[in-house]
């Protein structure tokens, strides 16, 4: 498909200023875009490049239009508009229609005629694969799994027994959904495994990053609600609940039986203890440590930003002296009261 600025503007709902017939073939940053690329300005840090960019078009807010020296698409949220434009220019590549001869299919499976299943996929018994599902090479689908329409599994994805996947879900390479949770009991110093009999339920329009793992429930199910977006290398423990449209960045660890609300944003490297609750609309900045429930929306942080090693050592020493300092203050307050 040939994408002119007129067509792109119509698709993303932007106002076109400039040459409507200009053909766009790709995207680029303001610094490196070429004449056939479209770029955008959403962060003020990059405004310095807007006058010198070679981009064929720049997506901007009305406030920045005057600075643009080339064609422009004007819209209130340039970043969202860029995401839509990029999706037009770079449509997802689909596998060949049908089932590759090397695929192993178990008994009593229901596979839609429109499904695409690549080489070396294993499918267990009693599996349902809906319309337009695309399963990448080397993936493993265990018994009693349900995959709804228009979902896509990239290569080497594992769906363990009884996992349920909603519509339009994207699961990136190496993800494991439904492995046993970390359930163990101590008997006289010896650890015994607790059977994990729940499953994992993934809602509609969810995206799960590469090598992310979501454990099955111990008794009840682990639930990932509609619209959740998970980055790479996230660990989600058993019986966790994540509310609608929450986004979680890479390398986050969520312990078991934690409940996270809707429309939350969790920064990379955050650690969340088990058996706690996080309210709707909470933002956690990167590397935060959450050890107790958060019952009100808002932004929360913990941890100390990087600083020169000498300053860090000095501050650590002061931190260790806080108890002694607190005792001295109490003694002084007591003397003042007398």
N, C-alpha and C positions, 0 to 999 in steps of 0.2 A: 504494500500500500504506500502511495505517495502522500506524505503529510505536509500540506501547506499551512502557513500560519492561520489562515482563515478556518481551516478544518480543526486545527488544534484549539483555537480560541473558542469555537463552537462547542467542542467536546468538554472543555474544562470550565466553561462559563466565564471567560475573561474578555475584557475589552481590548480590541486590537488597535494599536497605534503604529502605522507603517504600512509596509507592502504585504497585502493580503495573499499574494501569490508566491511569496518567498517559500522555497522548499527547505524543510528541516529534516536532517537524516540522523542526528544524534544529539547527545547532551555533553556539556562540558562545564568546568568551573569558569568563573569570570576571568581568571588569570590565563587559562589554557584553551578556552573554547575557540573553535574555528568559525568561519563564515556560515557553515551549514549546521552549526550546533545551536541549541537553545540552552541558556543558563538562567540563573535566578539570583535575586538578592533577598535573603531573609535574615541575615545577621549583620548588624551594623559594623562589625569588624572588617567586613569585606567591601564596604561602600567605597573605599579608596580605589578599587579596581573598576568601578562601573564606567568611568569616563574613558578608560583605555582598552576595554575589552574588545576582542575581535569577534565575539559571538554574533550570530545572525539575528538573534532575538534575546531579550532579557525579560524574565517575568519579575515584575516589581509591584509594590503597593502604590497607591495613588500618591503618597507623600514623596516617593523617590522618582517619579516619572520624569521630572524636570532634569534629572542628572543623566538620563539615558541618551546616548548618541546614536543608537541603532534602533531597530524595530523593538517594540515592547508589547507585552501582554500584561494588562493592568488588572489586578485583583487584590482583594483585602488580605488574603493569606497566600503569599507567594510559595511557601514551602509545600503546602498541600497541593497547590496548583502544579508545582514542579513534579510531585509524585505522580499525579494523574497524567501529565504530559510524558514522563519517562515510561509509564506503563503502556502508552500508545506506541511509542517509538521502539520499545523493546518487549514485544509480546512473549509470553512464556512458550518455550519449546516443548512440544508434546511428543511422547513416544509413538511408535507405529500402532495403529489400531489393531486390536486383537491380542491373542495370547501367544507368546513366543514358544516354540516347540520344547525348549528346555525347562519350562515351568512345570513344577510338580503340584498337582491339585488333589486334595483329599476327597473324602466322601461327603455327599449331601451338601455341596456348595452351590450358592446362587451367585452367578457372575453375570453382570449385565453385558449385552452384546457390544455396547459402546465402550466398555472398559479397555484400558491399555495396560498390559502386563509384560514387563521386559524380561530379559534372560535371567536364568538361575534364581527365580523367585520360588519360594516354598510356601504353599498354602495348605493349612491343615483342614480338619473336618468342620462341617457346619458353619462355614464362613459365608458372609454376605458381602458382596462388593457391588456398589450401586452404579448408576449411570455416570459415564464420563470419568470414572476414577482412573487415575494414572499411577501405576506402581513401578518404581525404579528397580534397576537390576540388583540382584542379590538380597532383596528384602525378604523377611520372614514374617509370615502371618500365621499365628498359631490358632488352635481350635476355638470355635465359637466367637470369633471376632466379627464385628459389624462395622462396615465402612460405608458412610452415606455418600450421596451423589456429589460429583465435582471435586472430590478431595484428591490430593496429590501426595504421594510418598516418594521422596527422592531415593537414591541408591542406598542399600544396606540399612534400611530402617527395620526395626524389630517391634512388632505388636504382639505382646504376650496374650495368653488365653483370656477370652471374654472381654477384651478391651472394646469400647465403643467409640467410634470416630464420627463426628457430625459432618455436615455439609461444608464444602469449600474450605476444608482444612489443608494446610500445607505443613509437611513434616520434612525437615532437612536431613542430609545424610548422617547416618550413625546414631540417630535418636533411638532410645529404647523406652517404650511405653508399656508399663505393666509388669516390670520386674518386681520380685518380692521386696517389700519394705524391710527396714531394719528392725525386725521384731525378735527379741531374744529375752529369755528369763534366766536368772542366776539361781542355780541349785547347788548350794554348798561350794561355791567358787567355780562351778562349771557352767558354761553357757549352753542353754538349750534353745533351739530354733522354735519360734512360734509360727505355725502355718498362717500364711497370708491369704485369706479366703475372699477378700473383696476384689474389686477390679478398678479400672480407670475409665471415667466417662469424659470425653472431650466434646465441647459444644461446637456450634457452627462458627465459621470464619476465624478459627484459631490458627496461629502460626507458631511452630515449635522449631527452635534452632538446632543446628548441628551438634550432635553428641550431648544433647540435653536428655536427662533421665527423669521419668515420672513414675514413682513407685505405686504399685497397687495397694489398695486399702487392706488393713489388717482384718477388719470385719466389714465395716461399711466401705463405700467406694471413695477413691480420690476423684475430685471433680474440678475440671477446668472449664469455666463458663464461656459463653459466647464472646467472641471478639478479643479474647486474651492474646497478647503477643509475647512470646518468650524468645529470648536471645540464645546464643550458644552456651553450652557447658553449664547449664543450670541443673541443680539437684533439687527435686521436689519430693519430700518424704511422704510416707503413707498417710492416708486420710486427710490430706491437705485439701482445703477448698479455696479456690481463687475466683473472685467475683468478675462480673462482666467488664470487658474493655480495660482491664489492668495490663500494664506493660512492665516487663521485668528484664533488666539488662544482664549481660553475661556474668558467669561465675557467681551467681547468687546461690546460697544454700538455705533451704526452707525445711526446718525439722517437722516431724510428724504431728498431725492433728492440729495444725495451725490454720486459722481462718482469716483470709485476706479479702478485704472488701472490693467493691467495684470502683473503676476509674482511679486506681492507685498507680503510682509510678515508682519503681524500685530501682535504685542505682546499682551499677556493677559492683560485685564483690561484697555485697551486703550479706550478713548472716542473721537469720531469724530463728529464734528458739522455738521449741515445740509447745503445743497446748496453750497458745496465746491467740488473741484476736486483734486484727488491725482494721480500723474503721474505713468506710468509703472515703475516697478523695485524699488519701494520705500519700505524700511524696517523701521518699527516703533517699537522701543523697548517698553517693557512692561510698563504699566501705563502712557503712553504718552497721552497728551491732544492736539488734533489738532483742531484749531479754524479758520484756513485759508488755502487756497489751497496750495498744494505742487506741483510745476511744473517741478521739476527735480528729476531724480532717485538718490538714495543714502540712507544713514541711518540717521534717525532723532530720537531725544529723548527729553523728558521733564520730569519734576518731580524731586524730590530730594531723593536720596537713604536713607535708614534708617541709623540712627546714634544714639549715646547715647542721652538720653532725655535732659541732661544739655546742650550739644552742640547744639541740635535742638532749645531749647529755646533761647540760645544766638544768633543763626543765624537768627531766626525769628525776634528778636528785631532789628538786623542789617538790615534786609530786610525792616522793616518798617521805618528805618531811611534813606533809599536811596534817597527819594525826597529832604530831608533837605541837605543831603550830596551833591547831584547834584547842588542844589542852591548855596551852599558855593563854590563849584568848579567854577561855572560860575562867581561868584563875584570875586574870586581870579584871574581868567583868564582876567576878565575885568580890574582889577587893574594892572596886568602885561602889558596889551596892552597899558594902559595910561602911 
